[in-house]
Protein backbone atom coordinates (compact mmCIF):
# COMPACT_ATOMS: atom_id res chain seq x y z
CA UNK A 1 0.00 0.00 0.00
CA UNK A 2 1.37 3.42 -0.92
CA UNK A 3 0.18 6.97 -1.30
CA UNK A 4 3.01 8.28 -3.48
CA UNK A 5 3.07 7.71 -7.24
CA UNK A 6 6.86 7.39 -7.12
CA UNK A 7 6.50 4.37 -4.81
CA UNK A 8 4.26 2.42 -7.20
CA UNK A 9 5.33 3.54 -10.66
CA UNK A 10 7.27 0.30 -11.35
CA UNK A 11 4.69 -2.06 -9.83
CA UNK A 12 3.22 -4.87 -11.94
CA UNK A 13 -0.29 -3.85 -10.88
CA UNK A 14 -1.66 -0.74 -9.17
CA UNK A 15 -5.11 -0.56 -7.59
CA UNK A 16 -6.54 2.96 -7.35
CA UNK A 17 -9.00 3.51 -4.50
CA UNK A 18 -11.50 6.35 -4.25
CA UNK A 19 -13.57 6.66 -1.08
CA UNK A 20 -12.78 3.04 -0.21
CA UNK A 21 -13.86 1.63 -3.57
CA UNK A 22 -11.74 0.37 -6.45
CA UNK A 23 -11.56 3.09 -9.09
CA UNK A 24 -9.03 1.44 -11.37
CA UNK A 25 -6.56 -1.40 -11.79
CA UNK A 26 -3.55 -1.50 -14.10
CA UNK A 27 0.05 -0.58 -14.63
CA UNK A 28 1.31 2.97 -14.26
CA UNK A 29 1.18 3.48 -18.03
CA UNK A 30 -2.34 2.07 -18.34
CA UNK A 31 -3.70 4.19 -15.49
CA UNK A 32 -1.81 7.28 -16.66
CA UNK A 33 -3.66 7.07 -19.98
CA UNK A 34 -7.13 5.99 -18.87
CA UNK A 35 -7.88 6.75 -15.21
CA UNK A 36 -8.96 10.28 -14.22
CA UNK A 37 -8.35 9.77 -10.50
CA UNK A 38 -4.83 8.44 -11.12
CA UNK A 39 -4.18 11.39 -13.44
CA UNK A 40 -5.31 13.83 -10.73
CA UNK A 41 -3.03 12.18 -8.18
CA UNK A 42 -0.13 12.38 -10.64
CA UNK A 43 -0.74 16.09 -11.28
CA UNK A 44 -0.79 16.82 -7.55
CA UNK A 45 2.43 14.91 -6.82
CA UNK A 46 4.65 15.19 -9.90
CA UNK A 47 6.11 18.01 -11.94
CA UNK A 48 5.20 18.38 -15.63
CA UNK A 49 8.60 16.91 -16.60
CA UNK A 50 8.02 13.82 -14.45
CA UNK A 51 4.55 13.27 -15.92
CA UNK A 52 5.75 13.39 -19.54
Rosetta blueprint (number, residue, H / E / L):
1 X L
2 X L
3 X L
4 X L
5 X H
6 X H
7 X H
8 X H
9 X L
10 X L
11 X L
12 X L
13 X L
14 X E
15 X E
16 X E
17 X E
18 X E
19 X L
20 X L
21 X E
22 X E
23 X E
24 X E
25 X E
26 X E
27 X L
28 X H
29 X H
30 X H
31 X H
32 X H
33 X H
34 X H
35 X L
36 X H
37 X H
38 X H
39 X H
40 X H
41 X H
42 X H
43 X H
44 X H
45 X H
46 X L
47 X L
48 X H
49 X H
50 X H
51 X H
52 X L
